[in-house]
Amino acid sequence: MMFDADIAAKIFAAISALLFLITSVYKWRMPRYFDIGDKAKYDV
């Protein structure tokens, strides 16, 4: 079954927006010291 490129682009954009929203919420809920301070403690 062939999908129209416009529909595929809209689906991909919606999935990307949803993932960005989820990561934004998790980042917002993170403690501040993950961004500021000794980054060596949180090196992956």
N, C-alpha and C positions, 0 to 999 in steps of 0.2 A: 504494500500500500504506500503510495507516494504522498508525502505531506507538502503542502504549500510552504514556500520559504518564509512567507510572512507569518504564518501560524507558528512555525518552528522558532522563528526569532522571538515572537511574543512569549512562547513557553520558556525559552532559554532566559529571556530577560526577567520573567516572573520568578524563576528558580533562583537566579542570581540575586535578585532583590531580596528574596526571602532569606537566603543564606547570609547576605550582608546585614540584614536586620537582626538575625540571630546572633551573629558575631558582635554586632554593635551593642546589643543588650548585655551579653556576657562581659564585654570590655567595660561597659558602664558600671556593672556590678562589682568589678574587680577592685581590690583595695588600691589606694593611691600609691603605696610604696612599690608597686610593680612598675610604675612609670618613673618615680623620682627616688633617688638614693643609690645604694650600692647594687648595681646591676649584676655584679659577679655572683651574688647569692642565688640569682634566678637564671643563670646561664643554662641553656639546654644542651 
